[in-house]
């Protein structure tokens, strides 16, 4: 997921994406612990996608909280 794709989504869509990414990260950790993980690079991709979404959400919240001058 690219940052431009994330910026085009609404806040509700981002919250849903964040939730699904957290679930996927949990499942990947579970697979890694049980030795069933095939695509190890997916763990890194999911972590970075989570960071991207959280960054965009925090930017939007910060922008909304700051009074316009």
C-alpha positions in Angstrom: 0.0 0.0 0.0 1.4 3.3 -1.0 1.1 6.5 1.0 -0.9 8.1 -1.9 -3.4 5.3 -1.7 -3.7 5.8 2.0 -4.2 9.6 1.7 -7.1 9.0 -0.7 -9.1 7.0 1.8 -11.6 8.4 4.3 -11.0 8.1 8.1 -13.5 5.3 8.4 -11.8 3.4 5.6 -8.4 3.9 7.3 -9.8 2.7 10.6 -11.1 -0.5 8.9 -7.8 -1.0 7.1 -5.9 -0.5 10.3 -8.0 -3.1 12.1 -7.6 -5.7 9.3 -3.8 -5.0 9.2 -3.5 -5.6 13.0 -5.4 -8.9 12.5 -3.1 -9.9 9.7 -0.1 -9.0 11.8 -1.4 -11.2 14.6 -2.0 -14.1 12.2 1.5 -13.7 10.7 3.1 -13.7 14.1 1.1 -16.8 15.0 2.2 -18.6 11.8 5.8 -17.6 12.4 5.7 -19.0 15.9 4.3 -22.3 14.8 6.7 -22.6 11.8 4.0 -22.3 9.1 5.0 -18.8 7.8 5.9 -19.1 4.1 6.2 -15.4 3.0 8.4 -13.9 5.7 8.7 -10.5 3.9 4.9 -10.0 4.4 5.5 -9.4 8.2 7.6 -6.3 7.3 5.1 -5.1 4.7 2.3 -5.3 7.2 4.2 -3.5 9.9 5.1 -0.7 7.5 1.5 -0.5 6.2 0.3 -0.2 9.8 2.8 2.6 10.4 1.7 4.4 7.2 -2.0 4.3 8.2 -1.3 5.4 11.7 0.9 8.3 10.5 -1.8 9.5 8.1 -4.5 9.3 10.8 -2.4 11.2 13.3 -1.6 13.9 10.7 -5.3 14.3 10.1 -6.1 14.5 13.8 -3.4 17.0 14.4 -4.6 19.1 11.5 -8.2 19.0 12.8 -7.1 19.9 16.4 -5.0 22.9 15.3 -7.2 26.0 15.0 -7.0 27.6 11.5 -5.4 31.0 11.6 
